Amino acid sequence: MSQGSERAANLTECEGINLSFTHTFLPIVYVIVFVVGTFSNFWGLRSVCRGWKKIGNINIFMLNLGLADLLYLFTLPFLVAYYAHDSRWLFGQTFCKVTRFCFNLNLYGSIGFLTCISIYRYLGIVHPMKVMGKINNMHSVAISALVWLLVFVQIVPDMFFDKSPPNSSSCYDTTTNDLIPIYLQYSVTWTVTGFAIPLLIILLCYGHVIVVLATKANVNPLLKQRCLKLVVILVLLFSICFIPYHVFRNLNLQTRILKQRGYCHPSFDDIYVAHQIGRGLVCLNSAINPLIYLVGNDDFLMKFHHLSKRARLSVAGWTSVVRYRKPTEVEGESPVDHTLTFNRLI
């Protein structure tokens, strides 16, 4: 077989991507994220507003984080309709770009505000005396505005890439085949500035914080517990949501370029499926982000601790009642006595 024939055969083999997984997987994930994320973000923002004076300057970043989540969540019903109708976009190409823009605004806005929260935590624990009284709400507002500006500058070029081939009803999350080489360069740059650099900053901050918490004995236990929980949430966010998405987005773009050049490999289909899974996982950040509100809310932590304590006492009380009744219960004994016994135990 000649080189040209082999190349043509490879190209033909590459064209058989099965979109059924995307049309089944993404609508289910989007519906779940929309329901859970909308409820949890409204509830989280309510807790932030109620404890506005007690949370500190970080509450401004939490508020912006919640607004970014809600902006994206309100676009999910349109994406559900798109993928449920076999990738047929019914709402116009302008709104298609707006929808994709809102996703990127939420994603990189979330990463930006999580980075700000991490830096504030770092300064408050490692350099408390240096920043005491020097950071106020106006600083947090100015930093939030700067984050929005930087995110906007990074993602606005995406609006100028075509999201659908001519005479098509598609709404691509990246761009059309003829623009992929340029888009890949943009995507890699975007990944470094919007994801890799913030991730490095967060790792450096919390690496130092963990060292300080492990070596200093006079750190407030509640503050230590809060920071450790925040580290766990961030690890979950980056490991589950952000890292897979960025890795497989760029790999999938590269495979599309290789297909256009006539190269094919069975792993290309696996990369495509992994990219779709990454797209589903990355939107989970809108449902996980509200956990940040809880970590920063002392009142909630105290109430949760109180409820947990009561639950443990209730379970212990029921256990004691059962153990008490078995050896002493006699026929005709009044049930009121057992109620009184249980009430005294709790």
TAFENTA-V993845 format. One record per backbone hydrogen bond with DSSP energy under -0.5 kcal/mol. CO is the residue of the C=O (numbers start at 1). NH is the residue of the N-H. E is the energy in kcal/mol with one decimal. If there is no record, write none. Layout:
BEGIN
{{CO/NH/E} {CO/NH/E}}
END
This chain:
BEGIN
{{2/6/-2.5} {3/7/-2.3} {4/8/-2.2} {5/9/-2.4} {6/10/-2.5} {7/11/-2.3} {8/12/-2.3} {9/13/-2.1} {10/14/-1.7} {11/15/-0.7} {12/15/-0.8} {13/16/-0.9} {15/17/-0.6} {17/19/-0.7} {19/23/-2.2} {20/24/-1.2} {21/25/-3.3} {22/26/-1.6} {24/28/-1.0} {25/29/-2.1} {26/30/-2.9} {27/31/-2.2} {28/32/-2.0} {29/33/-2.8} {30/34/-2.5} {31/35/-2.2} {32/36/-2.6} {33/37/-2.7} {34/38/-1.9} {35/39/-1.8} {36/40/-2.7} {37/41/-2.4} {38/42/-2.1} {39/43/-2.4} {40/44/-2.6} {41/45/-3.0} {42/46/-1.9} {43/47/-1.9} {44/48/-2.1} {45/49/-2.5} {46/50/-2.2} {47/51/-1.8} {49/52/-1.1} {51/54/-0.8} {51/55/-1.5} {52/56/-0.7} {56/59/-1.7} {57/60/-1.4} {57/61/-0.6} {58/62/-2.1} {59/63/-2.3} {60/64/-2.0} {61/65/-2.3} {62/66/-2.3} {63/67/-2.1} {64/68/-2.2} {65/69/-1.9} {66/70/-2.4} {67/71/-2.1} {68/72/-1.5} {69/73/-2.7} {70/74/-1.9} {72/75/-1.8} {72/76/-0.6} {73/76/-1.1} {75/78/-0.7} {75/79/-1.4} {76/80/-2.6} {77/81/-2.0} {78/82/-1.8} {79/83/-2.5} {80/84/-2.3} {81/85/-1.1} {82/87/-1.1} {82/88/-1.2} {83/86/-1.1} {87/89/-0.6} {88/90/-0.5} {92/96/-1.5} {93/97/-2.0} {94/98/-1.9} {95/99/-2.6} {96/100/-2.2} {97/101/-2.3} {98/102/-2.3} {99/103/-1.7} {100/104/-2.1} {101/105/-2.6} {102/106/-2.3} {103/107/-2.7} {104/108/-2.5} {105/109/-1.6} {106/110/-2.5} {107/111/-1.9} {108/112/-2.0} {109/113/-2.6} {110/114/-2.4} {111/115/-1.8} {112/116/-1.9} {113/117/-2.4} {114/118/-2.0} {115/119/-2.3} {116/120/-2.4} {117/121/-2.4} {118/122/-2.4} {119/123/-2.6} {120/124/-2.5} {121/125/-1.5} {122/126/-2.9} {122/127/-0.7} {123/127/-1.1} {127/131/-1.3} {128/132/-1.1} {131/134/-2.1} {131/135/-0.9} {134/136/-0.5} {136/140/-1.6} {137/141/-2.5} {138/142/-2.4} {139/143/-2.5} {140/144/-2.3} {141/145/-2.3} {142/146/-2.0} {143/147/-2.4} {144/148/-2.4} {145/149/-2.1} {146/150/-2.7} {147/151/-2.6} {148/152/-2.5} {149/153/-2.5} {150/154/-1.8} {151/155/-2.1} {152/156/-2.1} {155/158/-1.3} {156/159/-1.5} {157/160/-1.6} {158/161/-1.2} {162/176/-0.9} {163/172/-3.3} {165/168/-1.1} {169/89/-4.1} {176/179/-1.3} {177/180/-1.1} {179/183/-2.4} {180/184/-2.9} {181/185/-1.3} {182/186/-2.0} {183/187/-2.9} {184/188/-2.5} {185/189/-2.1} {186/190/-2.5} {187/191/-2.4} {188/192/-2.0} {189/193/-2.5} {190/194/-2.7} {191/195/-1.4} {191/196/-2.5} {192/197/-2.5} {195/199/-2.3} {196/200/-2.3} {197/201/-2.2} {198/202/-2.5} {199/203/-2.4} {200/204/-2.3} {201/205/-2.5} {202/206/-2.7} {203/207/-2.0} {204/208/-1.9} {205/209/-2.3} {206/210/-2.5} {207/211/-1.5} {208/212/-2.2} {209/213/-2.9} {210/214/-1.9} {211/215/-1.3} {212/216/-2.5} {220/224/-2.5} {221/225/-2.6} {222/226/-2.4} {223/227/-2.4} {224/228/-2.2} {225/229/-2.1} {226/230/-2.2} {227/231/-2.3} {228/232/-2.0} {229/233/-2.3} {230/234/-2.5} {231/235/-2.4} {232/236/-2.1} {233/237/-2.7} {234/238/-2.7} {235/239/-2.5} {236/240/-2.7} {236/241/-0.7} {237/241/-1.8} {237/242/-1.8} {238/243/-2.7} {241/245/-0.7} {242/246/-2.1} {243/247/-2.3} {244/248/-2.4} {245/249/-2.0} {246/250/-1.5} {247/251/-1.9} {248/252/-2.3} {249/253/-1.8} {250/254/-2.0} {251/255/-2.2} {252/256/-1.7} {253/257/-1.6} {254/258/-2.3} {255/259/-2.3} {256/260/-1.6} {257/261/-1.2} {258/263/-2.7} {259/262/-1.5} {265/268/-2.1} {266/269/-0.8} {266/270/-0.8} {267/271/-2.4} {268/272/-2.2} {269/273/-2.3} {270/274/-2.6} {271/275/-2.3} {272/276/-2.0} {273/277/-2.4} {274/278/-2.5} {275/279/-2.1} {276/280/-1.8} {277/281/-2.6} {278/282/-2.5} {279/283/-1.0} {281/284/-1.4} {282/285/-1.3} {283/286/-1.4} {284/287/-1.5} {284/288/-1.8} {285/289/-2.6} {288/291/-2.1} {289/292/-2.5} {289/293/-0.5} {290/293/-0.7} {290/294/-1.2} {291/295/-1.9} {292/296/-1.5} {294/297/-1.2} {296/298/-0.7} {297/301/-2.0} {298/302/-2.6} {299/303/-2.5} {300/304/-3.0} {301/305/-2.3} {302/306/-2.4} {303/307/-2.9} {304/308/-2.4} {305/309/-2.1} {306/310/-2.4} {307/311/-2.5} {308/312/-2.3} {309/313/-2.3} {310/314/-2.6} {311/315/-2.4} {312/316/-2.3} {313/317/-2.5} {314/318/-2.6} {315/319/-2.2} {316/320/-2.2} {317/321/-2.3} {318/322/-2.4} {319/323/-2.3} {320/324/-2.3} {321/325/-2.6} {322/326/-1.7} {323/327/-0.7} {324/328/-0.8} {325/329/-2.4} {330/333/-1.6} {334/337/-0.9} {334/338/-0.6} {335/339/-1.5} {336/340/-2.3} {337/341/-2.2} {338/342/-2.5} {339/343/-2.6} {340/344/-2.2} {341/345/-1.7} {342/346/-1.5}}
END
